[in-house]
Amino acid sequence: MNTRHWRTALASVGWGLVWLATAPTSHAADNFTAVSAADTPAKAKKPKPSKAPKPPANPSTGESKAERDKRLLRECRGKTNAGACEGFAS
């Protein structure tokens, strides 16, 4: 590459850096609005904490998780620890 090409490439890079450096500052200055203490919005009210939802009932049987656990403990007593009784058999 000869000297003329190097100068042109260096000038292009230089102008590109100048444009990158000036563009964000001019854009930020256009969108700036001063806010005084009187213009600040009032504190927003905190929403009330909601109650914990009930555990969902199994739609096919209509029983809650606690009811199902009690039933499986009762029905799986003395059976093998497999299938639906896994973890509930004695």
PyMOL Python script that loads the backbone (N, CA, C, O; Angstrom):
from pymol import cmd

cmd.read_pdbstr("""\
ATOM      1  N   MET A   1       0.841  -1.167   0.000  1.00  0.00           N
ATOM      2  CA  MET A   1       0.000   0.000   0.000  1.00  0.00           C
ATOM      3  C   MET A   1       0.897   1.245   0.000  1.00  0.00           C
ATOM      4  O   MET A   1       1.900   1.303   0.712  1.00  0.00           O
ATOM      5  N   ASN A   2       0.521   2.222  -0.799  1.00  0.00           N
ATOM      6  CA  ASN A   2       1.378   3.406  -0.840  1.00  0.00           C
ATOM      7  C   ASN A   2       0.947   4.420   0.225  1.00  0.00           C
ATOM      8  O   ASN A   2      -0.029   4.195   0.940  1.00  0.00           O
ATOM      9  N   THR A   3       1.659   5.509   0.325  1.00  0.00           N
ATOM     10  CA  THR A   3       1.471   6.504   1.379  1.00  0.00           C
ATOM     11  C   THR A   3       0.103   7.180   1.271  1.00  0.00           C
ATOM     12  O   THR A   3      -0.522   7.475   2.290  1.00  0.00           O
ATOM     13  N   ARG A   4      -0.358   7.423   0.068  1.00  0.00           N
ATOM     14  CA  ARG A   4      -1.642   8.096  -0.123  1.00  0.00           C
ATOM     15  C   ARG A   4      -2.773   7.271   0.468  1.00  0.00           C
ATOM     16  O   ARG A   4      -3.680   7.833   1.081  1.00  0.00           O
ATOM     17  N   HIS A   5      -2.747   5.975   0.304  1.00  0.00           N
ATOM     18  CA  HIS A   5      -3.784   5.107   0.852  1.00  0.00           C
ATOM     19  C   HIS A   5      -3.756   5.107   2.381  1.00  0.00           C
ATOM     20  O   HIS A   5      -4.805   5.102   3.027  1.00  0.00           O
ATOM     21  N   TRP A   6      -2.549   5.113   2.957  1.00  0.00           N
ATOM     22  CA  TRP A   6      -2.441   5.142   4.414  1.00  0.00           C
ATOM     23  C   TRP A   6      -3.009   6.432   4.981  1.00  0.00           C
ATOM     24  O   TRP A   6      -3.696   6.411   6.002  1.00  0.00           O
ATOM     25  N   ARG A   7      -2.731   7.547   4.335  1.00  0.00           N
ATOM     26  CA  ARG A   7      -3.256   8.829   4.808  1.00  0.00           C
ATOM     27  C   ARG A   7      -4.778   8.863   4.720  1.00  0.00           C
ATOM     28  O   ARG A   7      -5.442   9.348   5.637  1.00  0.00           O
ATOM     29  N   THR A   8      -5.326   8.359   3.642  1.00  0.00           N
ATOM     30  CA  THR A   8      -6.776   8.340   3.458  1.00  0.00           C
ATOM     31  C   THR A   8      -7.431   7.436   4.506  1.00  0.00           C
ATOM     32  O   THR A   8      -8.461   7.792   5.078  1.00  0.00           O
ATOM     33  N   ALA A   9      -6.844   6.288   4.750  1.00  0.00           N
ATOM     34  CA  ALA A   9      -7.399   5.367   5.743  1.00  0.00           C
ATOM     35  C   ALA A   9      -7.327   5.963   7.139  1.00  0.00           C
ATOM     36  O   ALA A   9      -8.276   5.848   7.915  1.00  0.00           O
ATOM     37  N   LEU A  10      -6.203   6.601   7.466  1.00  0.00           N
ATOM     38  CA  LEU A  10      -6.039   7.224   8.778  1.00  0.00           C
ATOM     39  C   LEU A  10      -7.014   8.387   8.959  1.00  0.00           C
ATOM     40  O   LEU A  10      -7.572   8.558  10.043  1.00  0.00           O
ATOM     41  N   ALA A  11      -7.221   9.175   7.927  1.00  0.00           N
ATOM     42  CA  ALA A  11      -8.166  10.288   7.995  1.00  0.00           C
ATOM     43  C   ALA A  11      -9.588   9.769   8.177  1.00  0.00           C
ATOM     44  O   ALA A  11     -10.359  10.350   8.940  1.00  0.00           O
ATOM     45  N   SER A  12      -9.942   8.703   7.500  1.00  0.00           N
ATOM     46  CA  SER A  12     -11.289   8.121   7.641  1.00  0.00           C
ATOM     47  C   SER A  12     -11.523   7.603   9.051  1.00  0.00           C
ATOM     48  O   SER A  12     -12.593   7.815   9.623  1.00  0.00           O
ATOM     49  N   VAL A  13     -10.543   6.934   9.604  1.00  0.00           N
ATOM     50  CA  VAL A  13     -10.664   6.428  10.973  1.00  0.00           C
ATOM     51  C   VAL A  13     -10.773   7.586  11.950  1.00  0.00           C
ATOM     52  O   VAL A  13     -11.566   7.533  12.890  1.00  0.00           O
ATOM     53  N   GLY A  14      -9.977   8.637  11.736  1.00  0.00           N
ATOM     54  CA  GLY A  14     -10.014   9.808  12.613  1.00  0.00           C
ATOM     55  C   GLY A  14     -11.375  10.481  12.599  1.00  0.00           C
ATOM     56  O   GLY A  14     -11.917  10.800  13.657  1.00  0.00           O
ATOM     57  N   TRP A  15     -11.941  10.704  11.408  1.00  0.00           N
ATOM     58  CA  TRP A  15     -13.266  11.329  11.315  1.00  0.00           C
ATOM     59  C   TRP A  15     -14.343  10.431  11.915  1.00  0.00           C
ATOM     60  O   TRP A  15     -15.295  10.930  12.516  1.00  0.00           O
ATOM     61  N   GLY A  16     -14.212   9.159  11.765  1.00  0.00           N
ATOM     62  CA  GLY A  16     -15.180   8.245  12.370  1.00  0.00           C
ATOM     63  C   GLY A  16     -15.160   8.331  13.889  1.00  0.00           C
ATOM     64  O   GLY A  16     -16.212   8.324  14.528  1.00  0.00           O
ATOM     65  N   LEU A  17     -13.966   8.411  14.468  1.00  0.00           N
ATOM     66  CA  LEU A  17     -13.856   8.547  15.926  1.00  0.00           C
ATOM     67  C   LEU A  17     -14.412   9.877  16.406  1.00  0.00           C
ATOM     68  O   LEU A  17     -15.030   9.942  17.469  1.00  0.00           O
ATOM     69  N   VAL A  18     -14.200  10.941  15.635  1.00  0.00           N
ATOM     70  CA  VAL A  18     -14.753  12.252  16.000  1.00  0.00           C
ATOM     71  C   VAL A  18     -16.267  12.197  15.999  1.00  0.00           C
ATOM     72  O   VAL A  18     -16.898  12.708  16.924  1.00  0.00           O
ATOM     73  N   TRP A  19     -16.861  11.594  14.993  1.00  0.00           N
ATOM     74  CA  TRP A  19     -18.326  11.493  14.923  1.00  0.00           C
ATOM     75  C   TRP A  19     -18.879  10.624  16.046  1.00  0.00           C
ATOM     76  O   TRP A  19     -19.937  10.933  16.594  1.00  0.00           O
ATOM     77  N   LEU A  20     -18.196   9.560  16.394  1.00  0.00           N
ATOM     78  CA  LEU A  20     -18.651   8.709  17.498  1.00  0.00           C
ATOM     79  C   LEU A  20     -18.571   9.429  18.831  1.00  0.00           C
ATOM     80  O   LEU A  20     -19.431   9.238  19.691  1.00  0.00           O
ATOM     81  N   ALA A  21     -17.556  10.248  19.012  1.00  0.00           N
ATOM     82  CA  ALA A  21     -17.375  10.952  20.279  1.00  0.00           C
ATOM     83  C   ALA A  21     -18.381  12.087  20.434  1.00  0.00           C
ATOM     84  O   ALA A  21     -18.809  12.362  21.555  1.00  0.00           O
ATOM     85  N   THR A  22     -18.770  12.749  19.365  1.00  0.00           N
ATOM     86  CA  THR A  22     -19.666  13.903  19.480  1.00  0.00           C
ATOM     87  C   THR A  22     -21.135  13.514  19.422  1.00  0.00           C
ATOM     88  O   THR A  22     -21.955  14.236  19.988  1.00  0.00           O
ATOM     89  N   ALA A  23     -21.511  12.444  18.790  1.00  0.00           N
ATOM     90  CA  ALA A  23     -22.927  12.097  18.622  1.00  0.00           C
ATOM     91  C   ALA A  23     -23.631  11.824  19.953  1.00  0.00           C
ATOM     92  O   ALA A  23     -24.715  12.370  20.154  1.00  0.00           O
ATOM     93  N   PRO A  24     -23.099  11.026  20.868  1.00  0.00           N
ATOM     94  CA  PRO A  24     -23.834  10.765  22.107  1.00  0.00           C
ATOM     95  C   PRO A  24     -23.989  12.008  22.987  1.00  0.00           C
ATOM     96  O   PRO A  24     -25.016  12.150  23.651  1.00  0.00           O
ATOM     97  N   THR A  25     -23.011  12.907  23.014  1.00  0.00           N
ATOM     98  CA  THR A  25     -23.125  14.079  23.876  1.00  0.00           C
ATOM     99  C   THR A  25     -24.167  15.045  23.357  1.00  0.00           C
ATOM    100  O   THR A  25     -24.891  15.637  24.157  1.00  0.00           O
ATOM    101  N   SER A  26     -24.273  15.229  22.065  1.00  0.00           N
ATOM    102  CA  SER A  26     -25.281  16.148  21.539  1.00  0.00           C
ATOM    103  C   SER A  26     -26.670  15.551  21.708  1.00  0.00           C
ATOM    104  O   SER A  26     -27.627  16.287  21.949  1.00  0.00           O
ATOM    105  N   HIS A  27     -26.801  14.261  21.591  1.00  0.00           N
ATOM    106  CA  HIS A  27     -28.108  13.615  21.767  1.00  0.00           C
ATOM    107  C   HIS A  27     -28.559  13.693  23.219  1.00  0.00           C
ATOM    108  O   HIS A  27     -29.737  13.933  23.486  1.00  0.00           O
ATOM    109  N   ALA A  28     -27.649  13.497  24.152  1.00  0.00           N
ATOM    110  CA  ALA A  28     -27.999  13.545  25.570  1.00  0.00           C
ATOM    111  C   ALA A  28     -28.402  14.959  25.976  1.00  0.00           C
ATOM    112  O   ALA A  28     -29.297  15.121  26.805  1.00  0.00           O
ATOM    113  N   ALA A  29     -27.770  15.976  25.419  1.00  0.00           N
ATOM    114  CA  ALA A  29     -28.100  17.352  25.773  1.00  0.00           C
ATOM    115  C   ALA A  29     -29.488  17.724  25.269  1.00  0.00           C
ATOM    116  O   ALA A  29     -30.163  18.530  25.909  1.00  0.00           O
ATOM    117  N   ASP A  30     -29.941  17.170  24.147  1.00  0.00           N
ATOM    118  CA  ASP A  30     -31.259  17.485  23.606  1.00  0.00           C
ATOM    119  C   ASP A  30     -32.379  16.912  24.459  1.00  0.00           C
ATOM    120  O   ASP A  30     -33.461  17.496  24.517  1.00  0.00           O
ATOM    121  N   ASN A  31     -32.149  15.787  25.121  1.00  0.00           N
ATOM    122  CA  ASN A  31     -33.200  15.112  25.872  1.00  0.00           C
ATOM    123  C   ASN A  31     -33.191  15.429  27.363  1.00  0.00           C
ATOM    124  O   ASN A  31     -33.992  14.859  28.103  1.00  0.00           O
ATOM    125  N   PHE A  32     -32.324  16.308  27.825  1.00  0.00           N
ATOM    126  CA  PHE A  32     -32.216  16.590  29.246  1.00  0.00           C
ATOM    127  C   PHE A  32     -33.293  17.571  29.670  1.00  0.00           C
ATOM    128  O   PHE A  32     -33.483  18.608  29.035  1.00  0.00           O
ATOM    129  N   THR A  33     -34.007  17.236  30.759  1.00  0.00           N
ATOM    130  CA  THR A  33     -34.973  18.155  31.344  1.00  0.00           C
ATOM    131  C   THR A  33     -34.689  18.243  32.824  1.00  0.00           C
ATOM    132  O   THR A  33     -34.516  17.223  33.491  1.00  0.00           O
ATOM    133  N   ALA A  34     -34.640  19.463  33.344  1.00  0.00           N
ATOM    134  CA  ALA A  34     -34.364  19.656  34.760  1.00  0.00           C
ATOM    135  C   ALA A  34     -35.626  19.406  35.566  1.00  0.00           C
ATOM    136  O   ALA A  34     -36.722  19.765  35.137  1.00  0.00           O
ATOM    137  N   VAL A  35     -35.475  18.793  36.729  1.00  0.00           N
ATOM    138  CA  VAL A  35     -36.599  18.505  37.604  1.00  0.00           C
ATOM    139  C   VAL A  35     -36.315  19.131  38.955  1.00  0.00           C
ATOM    140  O   VAL A  35     -35.298  18.840  39.586  1.00  0.00           O
ATOM    141  N   SER A  36     -37.215  19.987  39.392  1.00  0.00           N
ATOM    142  CA  SER A  36     -37.032  20.580  40.710  1.00  0.00           C
ATOM    143  C   SER A  36     -37.716  19.709  41.751  1.00  0.00           C
ATOM    144  O   SER A  36     -38.406  18.748  41.411  1.00  0.00           O
ATOM    145  N   ALA A  37     -37.522  20.048  43.020  1.00  0.00           N
ATOM    146  CA  ALA A  37     -38.107  19.253  44.096  1.00  0.00           C
ATOM    147  C   ALA A  37     -39.631  19.303  44.053  1.00  0.00           C
ATOM    148  O   ALA A  37     -40.290  18.344  44.455  1.00  0.00           O
ATOM    149  N   ALA A  38     -40.196  20.403  43.572  1.00  0.00           N
ATOM    150  CA  ALA A  38     -41.653  20.523  43.504  1.00  0.00           C
ATOM    151  C   ALA A  38     -42.235  19.656  42.396  1.00  0.00           C
ATOM    152  O   ALA A  38     -43.401  19.269  42.466  1.00  0.00           O
ATOM    153  N   ASP A  39     -41.443  19.346  41.378  1.00  0.00           N
ATOM    154  CA  ASP A  39     -41.937  18.568  40.244  1.00  0.00           C
ATOM    155  C   ASP A  39     -41.840  17.065  40.452  1.00  0.00           C
ATOM    156  O   ASP A  39     -42.350  16.299  39.634  1.00  0.00           O
ATOM    157  N   THR A  40     -41.201  16.630  41.521  1.00  0.00           N
ATOM    158  CA  THR A  40     -41.031  15.195  41.716  1.00  0.00           C
ATOM    159  C   THR A  40     -42.364  14.560  42.085  1.00  0.00           C
ATOM    160  O   THR A  40     -43.132  15.161  42.837  1.00  0.00           O
ATOM    161  N   PRO A  41     -42.661  13.383  41.590  1.00  0.00           N
ATOM    162  CA  PRO A  41     -43.927  12.736  41.912  1.00  0.00           C
ATOM    163  C   PRO A  41     -43.964  12.279  43.368  1.00  0.00           C
ATOM    164  O   PRO A  41     -42.930  12.012  43.980  1.00  0.00           O
ATOM    165  N   ALA A  42     -45.175  12.196  43.905  1.00  0.00           N
ATOM    166  CA  ALA A  42     -45.343  11.727  45.275  1.00  0.00           C
ATOM    167  C   ALA A  42     -44.963  10.258  45.359  1.00  0.00           C
ATOM    168  O   ALA A  42     -44.983   9.543  44.357  1.00  0.00           O
ATOM    169  N   LYS A  43     -44.615   9.815  46.561  1.00  0.00           N
ATOM    170  CA  LYS A  43     -44.239   8.416  46.736  1.00  0.00           C
ATOM    171  C   LYS A  43     -45.415   7.519  46.383  1.00  0.00           C
ATOM    172  O   LYS A  43     -46.552   7.768  46.782  1.00  0.00           O
ATOM    173  N   ALA A  44     -45.127   6.509  45.655  1.00  0.00           N
ATOM    174  CA  ALA A  44     -46.162   5.561  45.272  1.00  0.00           C
ATOM    175  C   ALA A  44     -46.478   4.667  46.465  1.00  0.00           C
ATOM    176  O   ALA A  44     -45.592   4.296  47.235  1.00  0.00           O
ATOM    177  N   LYS A  45     -47.744   4.334  46.603  1.00  0.00           N
ATOM    178  CA  LYS A  45     -48.144   3.454  47.698  1.00  0.00           C
ATOM    179  C   LYS A  45     -47.696   2.036  47.391  1.00  0.00           C
ATOM    180  O   LYS A  45     -47.752   1.579  46.250  1.00  0.00           O
ATOM    181  N   LYS A  46     -47.257   1.365  48.419  1.00  0.00           N
ATOM    182  CA  LYS A  46     -46.834  -0.019  48.248  1.00  0.00           C
ATOM    183  C   LYS A  46     -48.078  -0.894  48.179  1.00  0.00           C
ATOM    184  O   LYS A  46     -49.016  -0.691  48.950  1.00  0.00           O
ATOM    185  N   PRO A  47     -48.101  -1.858  47.276  1.00  0.00           N
ATOM    186  CA  PRO A  47     -49.258  -2.741  47.204  1.00  0.00           C
ATOM    187  C   PRO A  47     -49.312  -3.652  48.432  1.00  0.00           C
ATOM    188  O   PRO A  47     -48.284  -4.030  48.994  1.00  0.00           O
ATOM    189  N   LYS A  48     -50.514  -3.985  48.823  1.00  0.00           N
ATOM    190  CA  LYS A  48     -50.686  -4.886  49.965  1.00  0.00           C
ATOM    191  C   LYS A  48     -50.150  -6.262  49.605  1.00  0.00           C
ATOM    192  O   LYS A  48     -50.339  -6.739  48.486  1.00  0.00           O
ATOM    193  N   PRO A  49     -49.487  -6.888  50.549  1.00  0.00           N
ATOM    194  CA  PRO A  49     -49.048  -8.255  50.255  1.00  0.00           C
ATOM    195  C   PRO A  49     -50.280  -9.165  50.188  1.00  0.00           C
ATOM    196  O   PRO A  49     -51.142  -9.137  51.066  1.00  0.00           O
ATOM    197  N   SER A  50     -50.335  -9.951  49.152  1.00  0.00           N
ATOM    198  CA  SER A  50     -51.484 -10.832  48.980  1.00  0.00           C
ATOM    199  C   SER A  50     -51.306 -12.102  49.814  1.00  0.00           C
ATOM    200  O   SER A  50     -50.190 -12.484  50.169  1.00  0.00           O
ATOM    201  N   LYS A  51     -52.408 -12.726  50.108  1.00  0.00           N
ATOM    202  CA  LYS A  51     -52.370 -13.973  50.871  1.00  0.00           C
ATOM    203  C   LYS A  51     -51.792 -15.086  50.000  1.00  0.00           C
ATOM    204  O   LYS A  51     -51.902 -15.058  48.774  1.00  0.00           O
ATOM    205  N   ALA A  52     -51.192 -16.034  50.641  1.00  0.00           N
ATOM    206  CA  ALA A  52     -50.635 -17.166  49.907  1.00  0.00           C
ATOM    207  C   ALA A  52     -51.771 -17.961  49.281  1.00  0.00           C
ATOM    208  O   ALA A  52     -52.784 -18.218  49.931  1.00  0.00           O
ATOM    209  N   PRO A  53     -51.607 -18.350  48.029  1.00  0.00           N
ATOM    210  CA  PRO A  53     -52.672 -19.109  47.378  1.00  0.00           C
ATOM    211  C   PRO A  53     -52.801 -20.509  47.971  1.00  0.00           C
ATOM    212  O   PRO A  53     -51.828 -21.083  48.462  1.00  0.00           O
ATOM    213  N   LYS A  54     -53.988 -21.033  47.916  1.00  0.00           N
ATOM    214  CA  LYS A  54     -54.216 -22.397  48.387  1.00  0.00           C
ATOM    215  C   LYS A  54     -53.521 -23.362  47.427  1.00  0.00           C
ATOM    216  O   LYS A  54     -53.399 -23.076  46.236  1.00  0.00           O
ATOM    217  N   PRO A  55     -53.069 -24.500  47.943  1.00  0.00           N
ATOM    218  CA  PRO A  55     -52.451 -25.463  47.023  1.00  0.00           C
ATOM    219  C   PRO A  55     -53.505 -25.968  46.041  1.00  0.00           C
ATOM    220  O   PRO A  55     -54.645 -26.236  46.420  1.00  0.00           O
ATOM    221  N   PRO A  56     -53.117 -26.092  44.798  1.00  0.00           N
ATOM    222  CA  PRO A  56     -54.101 -26.505  43.804  1.00  0.00           C
ATOM    223  C   PRO A  56     -54.562 -27.948  44.036  1.00  0.00           C
ATOM    224  O   PRO A  56     -53.771 -28.838  44.348  1.00  0.00           O
ATOM    225  N   ALA A  57     -55.840 -28.137  43.873  1.00  0.00           N
ATOM    226  CA  ALA A  57     -56.400 -29.474  43.997  1.00  0.00           C
ATOM    227  C   ALA A  57     -56.171 -30.230  42.697  1.00  0.00           C
ATOM    228  O   ALA A  57     -56.171 -29.638  41.618  1.00  0.00           O
ATOM    229  N   ASN A  58     -55.978 -31.519  42.802  1.00  0.00           N
ATOM    230  CA  ASN A  58     -55.828 -32.342  41.615  1.00  0.00           C
ATOM    231  C   ASN A  58     -57.173 -32.344  40.898  1.00  0.00           C
ATOM    232  O   ASN A  58     -58.155 -32.810  41.476  1.00  0.00           O
ATOM    233  N   PRO A  59     -57.264 -31.844  39.667  1.00  0.00           N
ATOM    234  CA  PRO A  59     -58.558 -31.749  39.003  1.00  0.00           C
ATOM    235  C   PRO A  59     -59.221 -33.101  38.748  1.00  0.00           C
ATOM    236  O   PRO A  59     -60.447 -33.188  38.677  1.00  0.00           O
ATOM    237  N   SER A  60     -58.424 -34.144  38.612  1.00  0.00           N
ATOM    238  CA  SER A  60     -59.030 -35.441  38.314  1.00  0.00           C
ATOM    239  C   SER A  60     -59.639 -36.079  39.563  1.00  0.00           C
ATOM    240  O   SER A  60     -60.637 -36.793  39.463  1.00  0.00           O
ATOM    241  N   THR A  61     -59.050 -35.829  40.749  1.00  0.00           N
ATOM    242  CA  THR A  61     -59.578 -36.456  41.962  1.00  0.00           C
ATOM    243  C   THR A  61     -60.244 -35.459  42.888  1.00  0.00           C
ATOM    244  O   THR A  61     -61.057 -35.854  43.724  1.00  0.00           O
ATOM    245  N   GLY A  62     -59.926 -34.175  42.767  1.00  0.00           N
ATOM    246  CA  GLY A  62     -60.519 -33.169  43.622  1.00  0.00           C
ATOM    247  C   GLY A  62     -59.917 -33.111  45.011  1.00  0.00           C
ATOM    248  O   GLY A  62     -60.530 -32.537  45.911  1.00  0.00           O
ATOM    249  N   GLU A  63     -58.729 -33.688  45.224  1.00  0.00           N
ATOM    250  CA  GLU A  63     -58.101 -33.662  46.542  1.00  0.00           C
ATOM    251  C   GLU A  63     -56.848 -32.807  46.509  1.00  0.00           C
ATOM    252  O   GLU A  63     -56.176 -32.706  45.482  1.00  0.00           O
ATOM    253  N   SER A  64     -56.538 -32.189  47.649  1.00  0.00           N
ATOM    254  CA  SER A  64     -55.343 -31.352  47.729  1.00  0.00           C
ATOM    255  C   SER A  64     -54.113 -32.246  47.929  1.00  0.00           C
ATOM    256  O   SER A  64     -54.223 -33.462  48.088  1.00  0.00           O
ATOM    257  N   LYS A  65     -52.942 -31.605  47.916  1.00  0.00           N
ATOM    258  CA  LYS A  65     -51.697 -32.365  48.088  1.00  0.00           C
ATOM    259  C   LYS A  65     -51.629 -32.998  49.477  1.00  0.00           C
ATOM    260  O   LYS A  65     -51.187 -34.139  49.614  1.00  0.00           O
ATOM    261  N   ALA A  66     -52.064 -32.264  50.516  1.00  0.00           N
ATOM    262  CA  ALA A  66     -52.029 -32.806  51.870  1.00  0.00           C
ATOM    263  C   ALA A  66     -52.982 -33.999  52.006  1.00  0.00           C
ATOM    264  O   ALA A  66     -52.647 -35.003  52.635  1.00  0.00           O
ATOM    265  N   GLU A  67     -54.164 -33.877  51.411  1.00  0.00           N
ATOM    266  CA  GLU A  67     -55.124 -34.988  51.450  1.00  0.00           C
ATOM    267  C   GLU A  67     -54.572 -36.211  50.729  1.00  0.00           C
ATOM    268  O   GLU A  67     -54.741 -37.340  51.191  1.00  0.00           O
ATOM    269  N   ARG A  68     -53.903 -35.981  49.582  1.00  0.00           N
ATOM    270  CA  ARG A  68     -53.337 -37.102  48.828  1.00  0.00           C
ATOM    271  C   ARG A  68     -52.247 -37.795  49.630  1.00  0.00           C
ATOM    272  O   ARG A  68     -52.179 -39.024  49.660  1.00  0.00           O
ATOM    273  N   ASP A  69     -51.376 -36.995  50.295  1.00  0.00           N
ATOM    274  CA  ASP A  69     -50.308 -37.583  51.105  1.00  0.00           C
ATOM    275  C   ASP A  69     -50.872 -38.447  52.234  1.00  0.00           C
ATOM    276  O   ASP A  69     -50.374 -39.544  52.485  1.00  0.00           O
ATOM    277  N   LYS A  70     -51.902 -37.956  52.911  1.00  0.00           N
ATOM    278  CA  LYS A  70     -52.521 -38.731  53.996  1.00  0.00           C
ATOM    279  C   LYS A  70     -53.127 -40.026  53.466  1.00  0.00           C
ATOM    280  O   LYS A  70     -52.986 -41.084  54.080  1.00  0.00           O
ATOM    281  N   ARG A  71     -53.808 -39.935  52.314  1.00  0.00           N
ATOM    282  CA  ARG A  71     -54.438 -41.133  51.736  1.00  0.00           C
ATOM    283  C   ARG A  71     -53.385 -42.160  51.352  1.00  0.00           C
ATOM    284  O   ARG A  71     -53.561 -43.352  51.606  1.00  0.00           O
ATOM    285  N   LEU A  72     -52.270 -41.704  50.731  1.00  0.00           N
ATOM    286  CA  LEU A  72     -51.238 -42.650  50.325  1.00  0.00           C
ATOM    287  C   LEU A  72     -50.549 -43.282  51.537  1.00  0.00           C
ATOM    288  O   LEU A  72     -50.195 -44.460  51.496  1.00  0.00           O
ATOM    289  N   LEU A  73     -50.355 -42.516  52.611  1.00  0.00           N
ATOM    290  CA  LEU A  73     -49.783 -43.114  53.820  1.00  0.00           C
ATOM    291  C   LEU A  73     -50.700 -44.217  54.356  1.00  0.00           C
ATOM    292  O   LEU A  73     -50.234 -45.268  54.796  1.00  0.00           O
ATOM    293  N   ARG A  74     -51.982 -43.965  54.311  1.00  0.00           N
ATOM    294  CA  ARG A  74     -52.945 -44.939  54.818  1.00  0.00           C
ATOM    295  C   ARG A  74     -53.032 -46.168  53.904  1.00  0.00           C
ATOM    296  O   ARG A  74     -53.024 -47.297  54.396  1.00  0.00           O
ATOM    297  N   GLU A  75     -53.114 -45.969  52.599  1.00  0.00           N
ATOM    298  CA  GLU A  75     -53.322 -47.068  51.659  1.00  0.00           C
ATOM    299  C   GLU A  75     -52.056 -47.879  51.383  1.00  0.00           C
ATOM    300  O   GLU A  75     -52.150 -49.056  51.036  1.00  0.00           O
ATOM    301  N   CYS A  76     -50.884 -47.281  51.528  1.00  0.00           N
ATOM    302  CA  CYS A  76     -49.643 -47.967  51.164  1.00  0.00           C
ATOM    303  C   CYS A  76     -48.988 -48.668  52.349  1.00  0.00           C
ATOM    304  O   CYS A  76     -47.909 -49.242  52.197  1.00  0.00           O
ATOM    305  N   ARG A  77     -49.593 -48.636  53.487  1.00  0.00           N
ATOM    306  CA  ARG A  77     -49.005 -49.274  54.671  1.00  0.00           C
ATOM    307  C   ARG A  77     -48.857 -50.776  54.404  1.00  0.00           C
ATOM    308  O   ARG A  77     -49.837 -51.454  54.096  1.00  0.00           O
ATOM    309  N   GLY A  78     -47.627 -51.292  54.522  1.00  0.00           N
ATOM    310  CA  GLY A  78     -47.369 -52.722  54.354  1.00  0.00           C
ATOM    311  C   GLY A  78     -47.167 -53.164  52.925  1.00  0.00           C
ATOM    312  O   GLY A  78     -46.938 -54.351  52.696  1.00  0.00           O
ATOM    313  N   LYS A  79     -47.239 -52.274  51.946  1.00  0.00           N
ATOM    314  CA  LYS A  79     -47.050 -52.658  50.545  1.00  0.00           C
ATOM    315  C   LYS A  79     -45.602 -52.416  50.131  1.00  0.00           C
ATOM    316  O   LYS A  79     -44.816 -51.842  50.884  1.00  0.00           O
ATOM    317  N   THR A  80     -45.268 -52.858  48.938  1.00  0.00           N
ATOM    318  CA  THR A  80     -43.913 -52.644  48.423  1.00  0.00           C
ATOM    319  C   THR A  80     -43.730 -51.170  48.083  1.00  0.00           C
ATOM    320  O   THR A  80     -44.681 -50.476  47.724  1.00  0.00           O
ATOM    321  N   ASN A  81     -42.493 -50.711  48.204  1.00  0.00           N
ATOM    322  CA  ASN A  81     -42.180 -49.304  47.970  1.00  0.00           C
ATOM    323  C   ASN A  81     -41.935 -49.083  46.479  1.00  0.00           C
ATOM    324  O   ASN A  81     -40.793 -48.887  46.064  1.00  0.00           O
ATOM    325  N   ALA A  82     -42.998 -49.111  45.667  1.00  0.00           N
ATOM    326  CA  ALA A  82     -42.880 -48.935  44.229  1.00  0.00           C
ATOM    327  C   ALA A  82     -44.156 -48.315  43.703  1.00  0.00           C
ATOM    328  O   ALA A  82     -45.197 -48.351  44.359  1.00  0.00           O
ATOM    329  N   GLY A  83     -44.067 -47.751  42.521  1.00  0.00           N
ATOM    330  CA  GLY A  83     -45.228 -47.159  41.882  1.00  0.00           C
ATOM    331  C   GLY A  83     -45.703 -45.939  42.642  1.00  0.00           C
ATOM    332  O   GLY A  83     -44.896 -45.107  43.059  1.00  0.00           O
ATOM    333  N   ALA A  84     -47.025 -45.828  42.825  1.00  0.00           N
ATOM    334  CA  ALA A  84     -47.605 -44.687  43.549  1.00  0.00           C
ATOM    335  C   ALA A  84     -47.206 -44.701  45.007  1.00  0.00           C
ATOM    336  O   ALA A  84     -47.200 -43.648  45.644  1.00  0.00           O
ATOM    337  N   CYS A  85     -46.870 -45.864  45.564  1.00  0.00           N
ATOM    338  CA  CYS A  85     -46.523 -45.972  46.982  1.00  0.00           C
ATOM    339  C   CYS A  85     -45.067 -45.651  47.280  1.00  0.00           C
ATOM    340  O   CYS A  85     -44.645 -45.736  48.433  1.00  0.00           O
ATOM    341  N   GLU A  86     -44.285 -45.280  46.261  1.00  0.00           N
ATOM    342  CA  GLU A  86     -42.877 -44.998  46.505  1.00  0.00           C
ATOM    343  C   GLU A  86     -42.736 -43.812  47.449  1.00  0.00           C
ATOM    344  O   GLU A  86     -43.227 -42.720  47.161  1.00  0.00           O
ATOM    345  N   GLY A  87     -42.070 -44.025  48.563  1.00  0.00           N
ATOM    346  CA  GLY A  87     -41.880 -42.989  49.570  1.00  0.00           C
ATOM    347  C   GLY A  87     -42.945 -42.988  50.643  1.00  0.00           C
ATOM    348  O   GLY A  87     -42.798 -42.294  51.649  1.00  0.00           O
ATOM    349  N   PHE A  88     -44.031 -43.758  50.456  1.00  0.00           N
ATOM    350  CA  PHE A  88     -45.111 -43.805  51.449  1.00  0.00           C
ATOM    351  C   PHE A  88     -45.232 -45.155  52.132  1.00  0.00           C
ATOM    352  O   PHE A  88     -45.877 -45.269  53.174  1.00  0.00           O
ATOM    353  N   ALA A  89     -44.615 -46.180  51.554  1.00  0.00           N
ATOM    354  CA  ALA A  89     -44.726 -47.524  52.142  1.00  0.00           C
ATOM    355  C   ALA A  89     -43.845 -47.620  53.376  1.00  0.00           C
ATOM    356  O   ALA A  89     -42.818 -46.952  53.491  1.00  0.00           O
ATOM    357  N   SER A  90     -44.279 -48.469  54.291  1.00  0.00           N
ATOM    358  CA  SER A  90     -43.498 -48.631  55.533  1.00  0.00           C
ATOM    359  C   SER A  90     -42.510 -49.753  55.413  1.00  0.00           C
ATOM    360  O   SER A  90     -41.772 -50.030  56.359  1.00  0.00           O
TER     361      SER A  90
END
""", "prot")
cmd.dss("prot")
cmd.show_as("cartoon", "prot")
cmd.util.cbc("prot")
cmd.orient("prot")
